[in-house]
């Protein structure tokens, strides 16, 4: 959620409060009723029960069950290396599998890849194992040190493959950087980062909000799913209502945007948001414990890597990731900025690099091409 979006939300809340004071409780009741109707319409019209080929639960060392969707290859010839597709902040496993068309997982499965889509702890169908979601202290470090080893182990056990390709969007790309620097690196065949930020000193647009990260409680959730669901009917009619921070609305149709808002977006742990706030304020992408800087350790990355972003991305501006490949030690590395100026079909924002109108025809093929080149190089 961008600084501008939060500002708009705060202004709306203030306007409702002031208007209620001036006009009385009837106005507030009307607003609550209208919001309830929109929320119910959002669920009724856009919530679906999409299922993968299989669902597996992979247990972490601290007792979490990480739900992993499996999309099996759709060809007789199966690629020997499976693919792990990791969602971003405030999302779940549907990030890469919205429907049959807007699904990088199904696109790769059509090319023979066995695809695995984890839902990180606290996200989507991943189990809480009897613990109250609002009382969990979830950090990025746990994703890297506990969730990812469980996922890599589980994929190896299911396929017999000792390595896997890793694709991550936004925070998923950041997870990719971190594990490519650590003990899991030998088990990564390649890393693809879809608008994954690394240089937080370039993400100055978040500083007005990040200054308040310390006031967030040490536990609890930001219940964004309530607001995205009630906004979904509006997105369907007017995609521009979503703003231009998380997407380029010109590259999104209303139906897709509404379904993504209801089925992909997830509540966010405040402890995780506090960690992002510290990165923005300190300008360094580092461990929750302060013991390690993944940004400063980019030189440790040696796996083949493909980073790309969108010219209209206001969430992760190109400057936050466009020099990652200059710092890594990989012998095979590639960067691309998708934009009309570079001959592309659209000026891509953040989310529409995967679910945008032109993404399946323009972005997906470059990812497949990269995976195939990695295999050819051995």
C-alpha positions as a LaTeX table, in Angstrom:
\begin{tabular}{lrrr}
\hline
Residue & $x$ (\AA) & $y$ (\AA) & $z$ (\AA) \\
\hline
Unk1 & 0.00 & 0.00 & 0.00 \\
Unk2 & 1.67 & 3.21 & $-1.19$ \\
Unk3 & 2.08 & 6.49 & 0.67 \\
Unk4 & $-0.40$ & 8.16 & $-1.66$ \\
Unk5 & $-2.99$ & 5.41 & $-1.14$ \\
Unk6 & $-2.64$ & 5.68 & 2.63 \\
Unk7 & $-2.96$ & 9.44 & 2.40 \\
Unk8 & $-6.17$ & 9.14 & 0.36 \\
Unk9 & $-7.54$ & 6.65 & 2.88 \\
Unk10 & $-6.73$ & 8.97 & 5.80 \\
Unk11 & $-8.39$ & 11.90 & 4.02 \\
Unk12 & $-11.53$ & 9.84 & 3.35 \\
Unk13 & $-11.75$ & 8.73 & 6.99 \\
Unk14 & $-11.31$ & 12.31 & 8.17 \\
Unk15 & $-13.96$ & 13.53 & 5.73 \\
Unk16 & $-16.42$ & 10.89 & 6.95 \\
Unk17 & $-15.78$ & 11.83 & 10.59 \\
Unk18 & $-16.22$ & 15.56 & 9.96 \\
Unk19 & $-19.33$ & 15.03 & 7.84 \\
Unk20 & $-20.81$ & 12.77 & 10.52 \\
Unk21 & $-20.22$ & 15.52 & 13.10 \\
Unk22 & $-21.96$ & 18.04 & 10.85 \\
Unk23 & $-24.83$ & 15.90 & 9.53 \\
Unk24 & $-25.32$ & 13.40 & 12.34 \\
Unk25 & $-25.28$ & 9.64 & 12.73 \\
Unk26 & $-27.58$ & 9.06 & 9.78 \\
Unk27 & $-24.74$ & 9.89 & 7.41 \\
Unk28 & $-22.38$ & 7.44 & 9.14 \\
Unk29 & $-25.00$ & 4.71 & 9.02 \\
Unk30 & $-25.44$ & 5.38 & 5.29 \\
Unk31 & $-21.69$ & 5.12 & 4.67 \\
Unk32 & $-21.41$ & 1.87 & 6.64 \\
Unk33 & $-24.39$ & 0.41 & 4.78 \\
Unk34 & $-22.94$ & 1.38 & 1.40 \\
Unk35 & $-19.55$ & $-0.14$ & 2.35 \\
Unk36 & $-21.26$ & $-3.36$ & 3.47 \\
Unk37 & $-23.16$ & $-3.63$ & 0.19 \\
Unk38 & $-19.97$ & $-3.08$ & $-1.82$ \\
Unk39 & $-18.11$ & $-5.68$ & 0.25 \\
Unk40 & $-20.83$ & $-8.29$ & $-0.25$ \\
Unk41 & $-20.99$ & $-7.52$ & $-3.97$ \\
Unk42 & $-17.21$ & $-7.87$ & $-4.20$ \\
Unk43 & $-17.33$ & $-11.34$ & $-2.67$ \\
Unk44 & $-20.38$ & $-12.43$ & $-4.64$ \\
Unk45 & $-19.15$ & $-11.23$ & $-8.04$ \\
Unk46 & $-15.40$ & $-11.79$ & $-7.92$ \\
Unk47 & $-14.46$ & $-14.34$ & $-5.24$ \\
Unk48 & $-13.78$ & $-17.73$ & $-6.85$ \\
Unk49 & $-12.81$ & $-21.21$ & $-5.73$ \\
Unk50 & $-9.94$ & $-21.81$ & $-8.14$ \\
Unk51 & $-7.95$ & $-24.93$ & $-7.33$ \\
Unk52 & $-4.53$ & $-26.17$ & $-8.48$ \\
Unk53 & $-3.67$ & $-29.70$ & $-9.59$ \\
Unk54 & $-2.45$ & $-30.49$ & $-6.08$ \\
Unk55 & $-1.97$ & $-28.81$ & $-2.69$ \\
Unk56 & 0.93 & $-29.82$ & $-0.46$ \\
Unk57 & 1.75 & $-28.69$ & 3.07 \\
Unk58 & 5.45 & $-28.36$ & 3.84 \\
Unk59 & 6.40 & $-28.09$ & 7.50 \\
Unk60 & 8.96 & $-25.58$ & 8.73 \\
Unk61 & 11.38 & $-26.21$ & 11.59 \\
Unk62 & 9.25 & $-23.99$ & 13.86 \\
Unk63 & 6.02 & $-25.87$ & 13.14 \\
Unk64 & 4.26 & $-23.89$ & 10.40 \\
Unk65 & 2.55 & $-25.68$ & 7.54 \\
Unk66 & 3.36 & $-23.82$ & 4.33 \\
Unk67 & 0.66 & $-24.44$ & 1.72 \\
Unk68 & 2.13 & $-24.96$ & $-1.74$ \\
Unk69 & 0.01 & $-25.11$ & $-4.88$ \\
Unk70 & 1.29 & $-27.44$ & $-7.59$ \\
Unk71 & 0.55 & $-26.89$ & $-11.27$ \\
Unk72 & 1.74 & $-29.96$ & $-13.14$ \\
Unk73 & 3.32 & $-29.88$ & $-16.62$ \\
Unk74 & 0.80 & $-29.90$ & $-19.46$ \\
Unk75 & 3.12 & $-31.65$ & $-21.94$ \\
Unk76 & 4.34 & $-35.19$ & $-22.37$ \\
Unk77 & 7.94 & $-34.01$ & $-22.15$ \\
Unk78 & 8.60 & $-32.73$ & $-18.63$ \\
Unk79 & 11.40 & $-30.28$ & $-17.93$ \\
Unk80 & 13.89 & $-31.75$ & $-15.42$ \\
Unk81 & 14.07 & $-28.65$ & $-13.19$ \\
Unk82 & 10.88 & $-27.54$ & $-11.35$ \\
Unk83 & 9.95 & $-23.89$ & $-10.80$ \\
Unk84 & 9.09 & $-22.17$ & $-7.52$ \\
Unk85 & 6.98 & $-19.02$ & $-7.98$ \\
Unk86 & 6.94 & $-16.78$ & $-4.91$ \\
Unk87 & 4.31 & $-14.11$ & $-4.27$ \\
Unk88 & 4.96 & $-10.61$ & $-2.95$ \\
Unk89 & 4.01 & $-8.50$ & 0.05 \\
Unk90 & 0.30 & $-8.43$ & 0.84 \\
Unk91 & $-0.43$ & $-11.19$ & $-1.67$ \\
Unk92 & $-0.83$ & $-14.97$ & $-1.73$ \\
Unk93 & $-0.11$ & $-17.87$ & $-4.09$ \\
Unk94 & $-2.72$ & $-16.60$ & $-6.58$ \\
Unk95 & $-0.19$ & $-13.87$ & $-7.47$ \\
Unk96 & 1.04 & $-16.20$ & $-10.25$ \\
Unk97 & $-2.22$ & $-18.05$ & $-10.93$ \\
Unk98 & $-5.17$ & $-15.66$ & $-11.14$ \\
Unk99 & $-6.92$ & $-17.59$ & $-13.92$ \\
Unk100 & $-5.95$ & $-19.71$ & $-16.92$ \\
Unk101 & $-4.94$ & $-16.66$ & $-18.95$ \\
Unk102 & $-3.27$ & $-14.51$ & $-16.31$ \\
Unk103 & $-1.18$ & $-17.33$ & $-14.89$ \\
Unk104 & 2.58 & $-17.50$ & $-15.26$ \\
Unk105 & 2.37 & $-20.94$ & $-13.64$ \\
Unk106 & 0.06 & $-22.30$ & $-16.36$ \\
Unk107 & 2.12 & $-20.62$ & $-19.07$ \\
Unk108 & 5.26 & $-22.41$ & $-17.87$ \\
Unk109 & 3.33 & $-25.66$ & $-17.35$ \\
Unk110 & 2.37 & $-25.51$ & $-21.03$ \\
Unk111 & 6.12 & $-25.53$ & $-21.74$ \\
Unk112 & 6.62 & $-28.62$ & $-19.58$ \\
Unk113 & 7.60 & $-27.08$ & $-16.24$ \\
Unk114 & 6.42 & $-28.47$ & $-12.91$ \\
Unk115 & 5.38 & $-25.35$ & $-10.96$ \\
Unk116 & 5.08 & $-24.77$ & $-7.20$ \\
Unk117 & 3.40 & $-21.72$ & $-5.66$ \\
Unk118 & 4.01 & $-21.30$ & $-1.91$ \\
Unk119 & 1.81 & $-19.19$ & 0.35 \\
Unk120 & 4.16 & $-17.81$ & 3.01 \\
Unk121 & 3.31 & $-18.10$ & 6.72 \\
Unk122 & 0.28 & $-15.98$ & 7.51 \\
Unk123 & $-0.74$ & $-15.78$ & 3.85 \\
Unk124 & $-3.57$ & $-17.44$ & 1.93 \\
Unk125 & $-4.17$ & $-21.09$ & 2.80 \\
Unk126 & $-1.03$ & $-21.57$ & 4.90 \\
Unk127 & $-2.04$ & $-22.96$ & 8.30 \\
Unk128 & $-1.64$ & $-21.06$ & 11.58 \\
Unk129 & $-1.67$ & $-24.35$ & 13.51 \\
Unk130 & $-3.98$ & $-23.07$ & 16.23 \\
Unk131 & $-2.16$ & $-19.78$ & 16.77 \\
Unk132 & $-4.12$ & $-16.56$ & 16.54 \\
Unk133 & $-3.11$ & $-14.69$ & 13.33 \\
Unk134 & $-3.22$ & $-11.34$ & 15.13 \\
Unk135 & $-0.69$ & $-12.50$ & 17.71 \\
Unk136 & 1.98 & $-13.78$ & 15.33 \\
Unk137 & 5.23 & $-11.90$ & 14.92 \\
Unk138 & 6.06 & $-12.48$ & 11.28 \\
Unk139 & 9.26 & $-11.11$ & 9.73 \\
Unk140 & 11.02 & $-11.31$ & 6.37 \\
Unk141 & 13.83 & $-13.27$ & 8.04 \\
Unk142 & 11.40 & $-16.11$ & 8.81 \\
Unk143 & 10.43 & $-16.34$ & 5.15 \\
Unk144 & 14.09 & $-16.68$ & 4.20 \\
Unk145 & 15.37 & $-18.88$ & 7.03 \\
Unk146 & 12.38 & $-21.14$ & 7.71 \\
Unk147 & 9.73 & $-21.06$ & 4.98 \\
Unk148 & 12.05 & $-21.31$ & 1.98 \\
Unk149 & 14.10 & $-24.29$ & 3.27 \\
Unk150 & 10.82 & $-26.14$ & 3.90 \\
Unk151 & 9.61 & $-25.35$ & 0.38 \\
Unk152 & 12.86 & $-26.37$ & $-1.33$ \\
Unk153 & 12.93 & $-29.60$ & 0.70 \\
Unk154 & 9.32 & $-30.35$ & $-0.17$ \\
Unk155 & 9.79 & $-29.71$ & $-3.89$ \\
Unk156 & 12.89 & $-31.93$ & $-3.91$ \\
Unk157 & 11.01 & $-34.73$ & $-2.14$ \\
Unk158 & 8.12 & $-34.53$ & $-4.64$ \\
Unk159 & 10.20 & $-34.32$ & $-7.80$ \\
Unk160 & 13.58 & $-35.80$ & $-6.96$ \\
Unk161 & 15.19 & $-32.72$ & $-8.50$ \\
Unk162 & 18.10 & $-31.37$ & $-6.42$ \\
Unk163 & 17.66 & $-27.81$ & $-7.76$ \\
Unk164 & 14.80 & $-25.51$ & $-8.75$ \\
Unk165 & 14.31 & $-22.31$ & $-10.70$ \\
Unk166 & 13.07 & $-19.48$ & $-8.46$ \\
Unk167 & 10.77 & $-16.68$ & $-9.65$ \\
Unk168 & 9.60 & $-13.97$ & $-7.26$ \\
Unk169 & 7.56 & $-10.82$ & $-7.68$ \\
Unk170 & 8.26 & $-7.73$ & $-5.55$ \\
Unk171 & 8.98 & $-9.08$ & $-2.04$ \\
Unk172 & 9.23 & $-12.52$ & $-3.66$ \\
Unk173 & 12.17 & $-11.19$ & $-5.67$ \\
Unk174 & 13.73 & $-9.86$ & $-2.47$ \\
Unk175 & 13.40 & $-13.33$ & $-0.94$ \\
Unk176 & 15.19 & $-14.61$ & $-4.05$ \\
Unk177 & 18.12 & $-12.24$ & $-3.49$ \\
Unk178 & 18.41 & $-13.30$ & 0.14 \\
Unk179 & 18.36 & $-17.06$ & $-0.41$ \\
Unk180 & 20.72 & $-16.76$ & $-3.40$ \\
Unk181 & 23.28 & $-15.32$ & $-0.97$ \\
Unk182 & 22.89 & $-18.08$ & 1.63 \\
Unk183 & 22.84 & $-21.82$ & 2.19 \\
Unk184 & 20.06 & $-22.46$ & $-0.32$ \\
Unk185 & 22.05 & $-20.95$ & $-3.19$ \\
Unk186 & 23.43 & $-24.32$ & $-4.43$ \\
Unk187 & 19.83 & $-25.52$ & $-4.79$ \\
Unk188 & 18.80 & $-22.59$ & $-7.03$ \\
Unk189 & 19.13 & $-23.23$ & $-10.75$ \\
Unk190 & 18.27 & $-19.63$ & $-11.53$ \\
Unk191 & 16.66 & $-16.51$ & $-10.07$ \\
Unk192 & 14.10 & $-14.30$ & $-11.79$ \\
Unk193 & 13.17 & $-11.11$ & $-9.93$ \\
Unk194 & 9.99 & $-9.40$ & $-11.12$ \\
Unk195 & 10.21 & $-5.77$ & $-9.93$ \\
Unk196 & 11.95 & $-6.90$ & $-6.74$ \\
Unk197 & 13.40 & $-3.86$ & $-4.92$ \\
Unk198 & 16.83 & $-4.01$ & $-3.36$ \\
Unk199 & 18.01 & $-0.41$ & $-2.99$ \\
Unk200 & 15.68 & 1.17 & $-0.47$ \\
Unk201 & 17.50 & 4.49 & $-0.53$ \\
Unk202 & 15.80 & 4.91 & $-3.91$ \\
Unk203 & 12.31 & 4.32 & $-2.49$ \\
Unk204 & 11.91 & 7.79 & $-1.05$ \\
Unk205 & 8.18 & 7.93 & $-1.91$ \\
Unk206 & 7.54 & 5.75 & 1.16 \\
Unk207 & 9.37 & 7.90 & 3.68 \\
Unk208 & 6.35 & 10.01 & 4.71 \\
Unk209 & 4.57 & 6.82 & 5.79 \\
Unk210 & 7.66 & 4.90 & 6.94 \\
Unk211 & 8.38 & 7.56 & 9.58 \\
Unk212 & 5.43 & 6.16 & 11.50 \\
Unk213 & 6.55 & 2.52 & 11.38 \\
Unk214 & 7.42 & 2.55 & 15.09 \\
Unk215 & 3.84 & 3.30 & 16.07 \\
Unk216 & 2.65 & 0.02 & 14.58 \\
Unk217 & 1.89 & $-2.54$ & 17.21 \\
Unk218 & 4.25 & $-5.45$ & 17.64 \\
Unk219 & 1.46 & $-7.79$ & 16.64 \\
Unk220 & $-1.65$ & $-7.69$ & 14.54 \\
Unk221 & $-2.68$ & $-7.43$ & 10.94 \\
Unk222 & $-3.53$ & $-4.68$ & 8.50 \\
Unk223 & $-6.88$ & $-5.97$ & 7.23 \\
Unk224 & $-6.48$ & $-4.77$ & 3.66 \\
Unk225 & $-8.66$ & $-7.58$ & 2.25 \\
Unk226 & $-11.76$ & $-5.87$ & 3.64 \\
Unk227 & $-11.02$ & $-2.66$ & 1.78 \\
Unk228 & $-9.85$ & $-4.27$ & $-1.47$ \\
Unk229 & $-12.97$ & $-6.46$ & $-1.58$ \\
Unk230 & $-15.39$ & $-3.57$ & $-1.09$ \\
Unk231 & $-13.51$ & $-1.58$ & $-3.73$ \\
Unk232 & $-13.62$ & $-4.43$ & $-6.28$ \\
Unk233 & $-17.01$ & $-3.47$ & $-7.79$ \\
Unk234 & $-15.64$ & 0.05 & $-8.34$ \\
Unk235 & $-12.48$ & $-1.35$ & $-9.95$ \\
Unk236 & $-14.65$ & $-3.36$ & $-12.33$ \\
Unk237 & $-16.38$ & $-0.23$ & $-13.58$ \\
Unk238 & $-13.54$ & 2.27 & $-13.29$ \\
Unk239 & $-10.03$ & 0.71 & $-13.13$ \\
Unk240 & $-8.54$ & 4.17 & $-12.61$ \\
Unk241 & $-10.10$ & 4.20 & $-9.12$ \\
Unk242 & $-7.25$ & 1.88 & $-8.06$ \\
Unk243 & $-4.76$ & 4.68 & $-8.69$ \\
Unk244 & $-1.39$ & 4.33 & $-10.39$ \\
Unk245 & 0.81 & 3.36 & $-7.45$ \\
Unk246 & 0.41 & $-0.45$ & $-7.51$ \\
Unk247 & $-0.55$ & $-0.79$ & $-11.20$ \\
Unk248 & $-0.76$ & 1.10 & $-14.46$ \\
Unk249 & $-4.58$ & 1.22 & $-14.83$ \\
Unk250 & $-4.22$ & 1.72 & $-18.59$ \\
Unk251 & $-2.74$ & $-1.78$ & $-18.78$ \\
Unk252 & $-5.47$ & $-3.46$ & $-16.68$ \\
Unk253 & $-9.04$ & $-4.34$ & $-17.56$ \\
Unk254 & $-11.62$ & $-3.83$ & $-14.82$ \\
Unk255 & $-12.68$ & $-7.48$ & $-14.51$ \\
Unk256 & $-9.11$ & $-8.72$ & $-14.00$ \\
Unk257 & $-8.31$ & $-5.95$ & $-11.54$ \\
Unk258 & $-11.43$ & $-6.70$ & $-9.48$ \\
Unk259 & $-10.72$ & $-10.45$ & $-9.33$ \\
Unk260 & $-7.11$ & $-9.80$ & $-8.37$ \\
Unk261 & $-8.21$ & $-7.44$ & $-5.59$ \\
Unk262 & $-10.45$ & $-10.11$ & $-4.08$ \\
Unk263 & $-8.45$ & $-13.30$ & $-4.69$ \\
Unk264 & $-4.77$ & $-12.27$ & $-4.66$ \\
Unk265 & $-4.41$ & $-9.57$ & $-2.02$ \\
Unk266 & $-3.89$ & $-10.63$ & 1.58 \\
Unk267 & $-3.83$ & $-9.11$ & 5.07 \\
Unk268 & $-0.38$ & $-7.85$ & 6.13 \\
Unk269 & 1.39 & $-8.46$ & 9.47 \\
Unk270 & 2.35 & $-5.18$ & 11.14 \\
Unk271 & 5.69 & $-6.67$ & 12.27 \\
Unk272 & 6.59 & $-7.23$ & 8.63 \\
Unk273 & 5.49 & $-3.72$ & 7.69 \\
Unk274 & 7.67 & $-2.32$ & 10.47 \\
Unk275 & 10.64 & $-4.11$ & 8.97 \\
Unk276 & 9.92 & $-2.59$ & 5.56 \\
Unk277 & 9.63 & 0.79 & 7.29 \\
Unk278 & 13.09 & 0.42 & 8.76 \\
Unk279 & 14.54 & $-0.46$ & 5.36 \\
Unk280 & 13.02 & 2.67 & 3.84 \\
Unk281 & 14.23 & 4.92 & 6.66 \\
Unk282 & 17.72 & 3.37 & 6.91 \\
Unk283 & 18.17 & 2.89 & 3.18 \\
Unk284 & 19.47 & $-0.64$ & 3.70 \\
Unk285 & 17.81 & $-3.99$ & 2.95 \\
Unk286 & 18.98 & $-5.96$ & 5.99 \\
Unk287 & 18.11 & $-8.62$ & 8.52 \\
Unk288 & 15.53 & $-8.10$ & 11.26 \\
Unk289 & 18.32 & $-8.77$ & 13.75 \\
Unk290 & 20.62 & $-6.27$ & 12.09 \\
Unk291 & 23.29 & $-8.93$ & 11.63 \\
Unk292 & 23.25 & $-9.10$ & 7.84 \\
Unk293 & 22.68 & $-6.79$ & 4.90 \\
Unk294 & 21.30 & $-8.60$ & 1.87 \\
Unk295 & 21.81 & $-5.44$ & $-0.14$ \\
Unk296 & 25.53 & $-5.29$ & 0.66 \\
Unk297 & 25.93 & $-9.02$ & 0.01 \\
Unk298 & 24.64 & $-8.97$ & $-3.56$ \\
Unk299 & 28.16 & $-9.86$ & $-4.71$ \\
Unk300 & 27.63 & $-13.33$ & $-3.18$ \\
Unk301 & 24.99 & $-14.15$ & $-5.81$ \\
Unk302 & 26.42 & $-16.40$ & $-8.54$ \\
Unk303 & 23.28 & $-18.10$ & $-9.93$ \\
Unk304 & 21.96 & $-17.05$ & $-13.35$ \\
Unk305 & 19.73 & $-14.05$ & $-12.75$ \\
Unk306 & 17.09 & $-12.14$ & $-14.69$ \\
Unk307 & 15.78 & $-8.87$ & $-13.20$ \\
Unk308 & 13.15 & $-6.72$ & $-14.82$ \\
Unk309 & 10.83 & $-3.87$ & $-14.00$ \\
Unk310 & 8.28 & $-1.49$ & $-15.47$ \\
Unk311 & 8.84 & 2.13 & $-16.44$ \\
Unk312 & 5.54 & 3.22 & $-14.81$ \\
Unk313 & 6.15 & 1.33 & $-11.55$ \\
Unk314 & 5.65 & 3.81 & $-8.73$ \\
Unk315 & 5.82 & 1.14 & $-6.04$ \\
Unk316 & 9.24 & $-0.21$ & $-6.96$ \\
Unk317 & 10.75 & 2.50 & $-9.14$ \\
Unk318 & 13.28 & 1.19 & $-11.71$ \\
Unk319 & 16.12 & 2.80 & $-9.74$ \\
Unk320 & 15.39 & 0.42 & $-6.85$ \\
Unk321 & 16.32 & $-2.67$ & $-8.86$ \\
Unk322 & 17.89 & $-1.74$ & $-12.19$ \\
Unk323 & 21.51 & $-2.05$ & $-10.97$ \\
Unk324 & 21.18 & $-5.35$ & $-9.11$ \\
Unk325 & 22.92 & $-7.24$ & $-11.90$ \\
Unk326 & 25.87 & $-4.82$ & $-11.71$ \\
Unk327 & 26.51 & $-5.95$ & $-8.12$ \\
Unk328 & 26.02 & $-9.72$ & $-8.46$ \\
Unk329 & 28.82 & $-12.12$ & $-9.45$ \\
Unk330 & 26.71 & $-14.22$ & $-11.81$ \\
Unk331 & 28.29 & $-14.98$ & $-15.16$ \\
Unk332 & 24.85 & $-15.11$ & $-16.82$ \\
Unk333 & 22.74 & $-12.08$ & $-15.92$ \\
Unk334 & 20.12 & $-9.99$ & $-17.64$ \\
Unk335 & 18.08 & $-6.84$ & $-16.97$ \\
Unk336 & 15.13 & $-5.42$ & $-18.88$ \\
Unk337 & 12.89 & $-2.40$ & $-18.43$ \\
Unk338 & 9.48 & $-2.95$ & $-20.00$ \\
Unk339 & 8.25 & 0.27 & $-21.56$ \\
Unk340 & 6.94 & 1.74 & $-24.78$ \\
Unk341 & 10.19 & 3.66 & $-25.14$ \\
Unk342 & 12.03 & 0.34 & $-25.27$ \\
Unk343 & 9.69 & $-1.04$ & $-27.91$ \\
Unk344 & 7.21 & $-2.62$ & $-25.51$ \\
Unk345 & 3.43 & $-2.78$ & $-25.72$ \\
Unk346 & 2.86 & $-0.78$ & $-22.53$ \\
Unk347 & 4.47 & 1.25 & $-19.78$ \\
Unk348 & 4.13 & $-1.33$ & $-17.03$ \\
Unk349 & 3.38 & $-0.61$ & $-13.40$ \\
Unk350 & 4.01 & $-2.95$ & $-10.47$ \\
Unk351 & 1.28 & $-5.57$ & $-10.46$ \\
Unk352 & 0.50 & $-5.50$ & $-14.18$ \\
Unk353 & 3.90 & $-6.98$ & $-15.02$ \\
Unk354 & 2.19 & $-10.29$ & $-14.20$ \\
Unk355 & $-1.57$ & $-9.67$ & $-14.53$ \\
Unk356 & $-1.58$ & $-6.74$ & $-16.94$ \\
Unk357 & $-3.46$ & $-6.86$ & $-20.24$ \\
Unk358 & $-0.28$ & $-7.31$ & $-22.29$ \\
Unk359 & 1.79 & $-9.35$ & $-19.77$ \\
Unk360 & 0.98 & $-12.88$ & $-21.03$ \\
Unk361 & 2.00 & $-12.00$ & $-24.58$ \\
Unk362 & 5.01 & $-9.83$ & $-23.83$ \\
Unk363 & 6.43 & $-10.49$ & $-20.34$ \\
Unk364 & 5.85 & $-14.23$ & $-19.87$ \\
Unk365 & 7.80 & $-15.25$ & $-23.02$ \\
Unk366 & 10.94 & $-13.49$ & $-21.79$ \\
Unk367 & 10.84 & $-15.49$ & $-18.55$ \\
Unk368 & 10.45 & $-18.77$ & $-20.45$ \\
Unk369 & 13.26 & $-17.77$ & $-22.80$ \\
Unk370 & 15.53 & $-17.08$ & $-19.83$ \\
Unk371 & 14.78 & $-20.47$ & $-18.21$ \\
Unk372 & 15.43 & $-22.25$ & $-21.50$ \\
Unk373 & 18.74 & $-20.42$ & $-21.99$ \\
Unk374 & 19.82 & $-21.37$ & $-18.47$ \\
Unk375 & 19.15 & $-25.04$ & $-19.27$ \\
Unk376 & 21.02 & $-24.83$ & $-22.56$ \\
Unk377 & 24.06 & $-23.35$ & $-20.83$ \\
Unk378 & 23.97 & $-26.25$ & $-18.39$ \\
\hline
\end{tabular}
